[in-house]
Structure formats: structure tokens, C-alpha cells
Amino acid sequence: MNKAETKKPVARKLLLKLLGSRAKVKMTASSAVRVGRLFAISENNIRVTINRLHSAGVLSLVDRGYYQLGKEGVDFAREINSWRNAETSLLPSWNGDWVVVHTHMLAKSDKKQARQNDRALKILGLKKLLPDMYIRPANIQGGAGVVREKLQVLGLSQQAVVFCAFDLDSKLHLRTRKLWNTAELEQRYQQGVTELKESLNRLPTLSLEDATKESFEIGDNALHQLVFDPLLPSPLIDESLRREFAELVKHYDDIGAQIWHQFLSLDNNYSPG
């Protein structure tokens, strides 16, 4: 990732990623402030964000002033972190069926719910085929039922209708082929592999603070790509290239976790769980 293109993470994203990266991670507000300082995030910003997340039930306050993910945060983090096992959740081959989500009955006036709907659909790789109708290949084990459950955990309204479809007419079939920019996806896989390998070679040469910061920035960029990856099947995408990228992201994430543990272990107000 080009350093010039690196954006400072917002406090909410930074805290949720660190607390949700592994099970039962917890830290105090002062430890979170130290983390924020790495990215030039003010102490006030960190503390206000913690209070808001706590009030919303995303964070819970446990023993001796430690914060960890609350129920809302745990459920969401579990679904987001499913990227690690995403490949094993896919069918070995795709038979050409589709999972369809129909959203005509959802109220457009509820802006918050609308944003949650859009985010859930995006994370699961669904694209708009027709007005109020979204679609993705039915290559996830468990079919529409599992996709429906995942979408609802991610915030999709339970009023949305989720079902499987097959035998699309020729016009719709042609339209589905244009929904995903597969050439761009494959290019990003290849670029991601290169960036991760370069960073892995560079990390041992950096100071602990610089390595901690870079592992977050590079790792977060790669994780974002995988979390929002549509997990398309062959022949729509080069699955082997995606798997290579995903395996490298796992390795990088493990190295990054070790670096962060070393950095935060200098602070007595952190616990890996």
C-alpha cells in the first residue's frame, strides 16, 4: 500500500478492530489512548468514542476498568472475522443457482436501517440486479438459509425476503456477468500479495512503534478487501489467486497480532484474554 494513500483510522474503527481481532481481548481507556496516539488520534476522541460504544452496548465494562466487546460487538465481530474460514464455507463447485434478496417491502425513510441494509448486502457480495432485487452466486454452503442468517447478523432487516433462484432468462443472465468487476478483483489480489510480502520483509527492520503502525495499516487494508470480497466462484473469478491472497492475509494477521501484543504488553492495562 502506498504510504501517501494511507488514511488515519477513525477511533471507532481502530478500537473495534483491536478488541475484535481475537477472542476476549480487553484493555483500559488509558491503553486505548496510547494506541490512539500512534495514529495521532486525540485522547478526548478516544475516550468519547469508548463512552459512545459502551452506551450502545458494543463495548462492556468488565473487571478493574477493562473494556471488551459487548454482545452487540461480539456478534458483529464474529461475522466480520469469518473471513478466516470463508473459503471452507464455499461449495466445491457452483451449479449456476443464485441467492436473491428482495427489499421492496423495506421502508426507505429509516436512514439508519437503510445504511445497515446496504452494508450487510455489500459484505455478502450481493449486487443490485433489478430495483429492490440483489443477487449473488449460490456457492455458500447452506444456501439461502445461511446467507439469510449472515445478513441479519450483519444488520439486514428481517423483513427482507431471501431465497434461491435458477434458470434466469438470457437477458438477466447476461446482466449478472456485468455486476462484478472480476478483472479489477483479480488485479487487487495480485497487488495485495505483493504489498503483504514487501511489508513482511520490511517489518523486522522497523522500530516497534513503526512496525505496530504499519502492521495495522497494511493489515487493515488487506482485511477490508477480504471482508468485502464477494467470494465469487469459478468460472467468474480465479479462485486459486484469491486463496493465495487469503492465506497470505492470515499469515500477516498472525504476525501483526504478535507485534501488537508486544507493543501493548508494555502497558499494564492490556490483556489478550
N, C-alpha and C positions, 0 to 999 in steps of 0.2 A: 504493500500500500504506500503510495506516495505521501511522504510526510507533510507536504504542502496541502494535501487534501484531508488531513486528519482533523476531525472536528472534536472540540471538547465535549465530553459526555455530560448530559444533564444529571443533576443529583439523583433524581428518581431512578433513572436507568442504571446508573453506577451502583447504587445501593442494592437494587433488586437483583442485578446480575451477580454481585458478590455473595449476597445472602442466599441466592437461589442456585448457585453453581454446584453446590454439594449439599447433601442432606444434613440438616441440623446445625448449619453454620450460624454462629451468633457473635455479636460484637456490641460494644457500648457506643454511646454517642460520641465520646471523645476519640475512640478508634476510628469511627466513621469520618470525623473531622480530619484526622490525619490522612485518611485515604483521599478525601476531597482536596486536600492541599496539593497532592500530586498533580491534580488536573486544574489547579487554580480556581477551585470552587470554594466560595467563602464559607466560613464556619456557620454564619447565620443561615445561609442557603441550606446547608446540610441539616441543621437542627430543625428548621421549619419543615423540610421535606420529611424527616423522621416523624415529626408530630402529625403531619397530614396522613402519612401511610399508616401510622398507628391508629388514628381516629377512624380510618376507613377499614380497619381490620386486616390490612395487608401485612402489617408487622404486629408482633405481640411482644409485650414486655415480660421477660422471664426473670430468673433469679439474679440478684445483685446488679440490677440495672442493665442487663444484657437484652438486646433486641434480636429476634429471629423472625422468620416469616410466620405470619398468622395463617389461619385456614385458607383465606382467600388467596394469599400469596403462594401457599404450598401447592394448591390445586393448579394454579396457573403455571407455576414454575415446573411442575411435573409434566405438564403437556408441552411446554416450551422445550424442556430438556429431553423430550422424546426423540430429538434429532439423533441422539447417540444410537438408538436402536431402530431408526426409521427404515433402514434397508431390510432388516429382518421382518418388518411388518408388511412388506410388499409381497404380492403373489409372484411366483417364479415366472409366469408369463401372463400376458394381457390378452383377453379374449375379445376385446373391442367394445365391451359394455361401458356405460358411463354412469357416474353418480351425479344426480341433478338436485339442485336446491332451488325451490320456488319461494320467492319472497314477496309476492304480490300482496299478501294479507298484512304485511308489516307496516306499522304506522311510520310515515316519513317525518312526522312532526317531532318525534322523540330523537333529538340530535345525538344524545349520549348513546342510546341503544343503536342508532344507525351507525355510529362510529365503531361500536363493538361488533356489529354485524359485518361491516366491511373488513375489519381486521381479522376476524375469525375466518372469513371466506378467503382472504389473501393468504393467511398462514397455511391453510389446507390446499392451496394451489387452485382454487376454483376461479374460473373466468366467466364473464358475462357472455352468454351465447345469444340471448334474446332479452328484451326488457323484463326485469324481475326474474330471470332464469339464469342460474350459474351452473357450470359443468366442469367435471374433471374425469380422467380415466378411472374406471372402477378396478384399480390394481392394488387397492389396500385390502389386506385380509379382513374378513368380516363384512365387507361390502357397505351398503348404505347405513346399516345399523351402527357400525363402528364409527364411520365418518360423522353420523348424526351426533353421537355421544361426544366425539372430539370437538366438534363445532360448538356444542352447547357449553362444554367446559371452557372453551375459549371466549364465550360470551354471546354466541348467536342466540337470538330469541327462540324460545321453544315453539313459537307459533309457525316458524318456517317449516316447510314440508321438504323432507329429504327422501329421495327414492332412486332406484336404479332404472336406467333406460337402455334400450338396444334397438338396432335396426333403424337408425336415423335416416331420413331421406337424403338424397345425394347432395342437395344444397346445404343442409345443415352439416353434413359430414365434411364437406369442403371448408365450411366456415370454422369448424373445430380445429382444422390444421393451421389456421392463422391466429389462433388465440394466444399461443405461447411462442416467444421468440427463441427457438431452440438453438439457433446459431450463436446468439448472444449468451445463452446459458452455458453452452459448451466452452465458449471463449473465457467466461468468468471462472469456470472450473480450472482451466489451464492456467490462467493468471493467478488464481488462488494457490495452486500448487507451487508455483514459482515464488510467490510472496512468502508463503509459510516456510519453505526451505531456506530462503535467504535470511529470514528472521531467526530461524533455529540456529543457523551458523553464526549470527551476529550476537544473540543473547549472552553467550558466555563471556563476551568481550566487554559487556556493559557494566556500569555500576549497578548495585541492587535497585536503587530508585529508578534508574533509566530502564532496566530490564523489566521491572514491575509495570512501569507505564507502557512500554512497548508491547509487552505480552497482552495487556488489556486491549490496546488499540488494534493490534493486528488480529488478535483472537476474537475480539468482538465483531470486527468486520467479517471474518470468516463464519462465525456463528450466525450472524444475521443472515448471511447468504444461505446457510443450511436451513435455518428455522423457516425461512420464506421460500425454500425450494419446493417447486410443485411435485417433485418425485414422479416425473413422467416415466412411462415405460418405453422400452424398445417396441416398435421402431421409431417412436417420436424423438428419442434422445439417445445419446451414447451413455448407457448405464455404467459401463466399466470406468469411464472417465469420472463420472460423479462419485462412484465408490472409492476411487483413488483419492479424490479430494476429501471425501468424508473421513476416510481412515487417517489421513494426514491431519485433519482438524482435530480428531480425537487425541492423537499424539501431542499436538501442540497445546491443546486444552489441558492435558495432564501435566505437561512441562510448566505451563502458565500457573496452574494450581500450586505447584511446588514453589515457584518463585513468590507468589502471593503469600503462601503460608510462611515462608522465610521472612518476608517483609513485615507481615502483621504479627509474627511471633516476637518481634522486637517490642511489641506493645502488649502489656499485661491485660489489656481489655478486649482481647480477641480469643475466641475458642472455635476450633474447627468442628466441634460437635462430638 
